[in-house]
Amino acid sequence: MTKSVVVKNVTKKYKLYKNNSDKLKDVFLSKEYGEDYFALRNVSFEAEKGDIIGFVGVNGSGKSTLSNIIAGIVPETSGDIEIEGKTALIAVASGLNNQLSGRENIELKLLMLGFNKQEITELEPGIIEFSELGKFIDQPVKSYSSGMKSRLGFAISIHIDPDVMIIDEALSVGDKAFAEKCLDKMNEFKEQGKTMFFVSHSLGQMKRFCQKALWLEYGEVRAFGPISEVMPQYEKFLKDYKAMNDLEKKKYREDQMAKRSQAQA
């Protein structure tokens, strides 16, 4: 099969500062200030055309960071990503301007993606119909609920016909009927051989929809493979992890990070 996405040793590093003065010193002085924080470290995997890959991991493991990097929204610090075709990130309120109406957001987003006026006129009715926003389409997005924003973002993204889709918690808000409608649409894309990445706290949705799973733990790949193999491992870990109190979770994280630092030393 043809590779659609190849991620090679991708690392994303941020700097954490105690205060704004340290941030300024880090810019202008030779001595380094601030603490390095790795949201992702040496992440590698490959996706074939038609793959539906679920990203799993506890909060802070880098799922959304990886989604944003694949979508081209934030740059990686190091490593390489090869993507065949255009991408679309579907996330709650992703890329929406709160001051504009839903209709104006549709037009602006499509203009930014290179569609001309005639193409926008042709696409707009289908987007509005799919979103089920009705009269709210001409109201400011700032008045929308998170579910309404998700509907609009999802409707726009699927109508631009992307080759690679990243769905980041977009189906975790709103009503069940709309989520089912979205999953049906994603199944159509699946049959067309499009590549999809799925981030959701609903493991049931993930097991139902995904073929493979990428398990991230504090920015690194812990497991990648068929969902039937990875998910049981993750669910067992999650059960143990949820049984920990806050101090135990903190210690677990520190221990895992220390082990990785020693392994790389």
Beta strands, then each sheet from edge to edge (+ up, - down):
strand 1: 3-16
strand 2: 35-48
strand 3: 52-56
strand 4: 78-83
strand 5: 87-91
strand 6: 164-168
strand 7: 195-199
strand 8: 212-217
strand 9: 220-226
sheet 1: 2+ 1- 4+
sheet 2: 5+ 6+ 7+ 3+ 8+ 9-
end
